[in-house]
Amino acid sequence: MMTVNPSLTMKSTLSAETQESAITFTGGTSEMLRVAKDGFYIRGIRVNQDDKEAELVYNTFHQWLTWATLNRDYK
């Protein structure tokens, strides 16, 4: 697992039998958006693949980006 920022975690588990990979955007301690092999998850709930999927994922990413910018640690 690699943490780029306290609000962004990239997890990748590779083995001969399975390849599992996910990118998780968190707001504080709660998951806001997860990009997984089987689809997108917003606040832990899988997003249906339909004509609204891109809009929902974009809006959630925008909310996360705003939160991350406002809570950035400028050390």
Helices and strands as residue ranges (DSSP letters): E 2-5, E 8-14, E 19-27, E 30-36, E 39-42, E 45-46, H 53-70
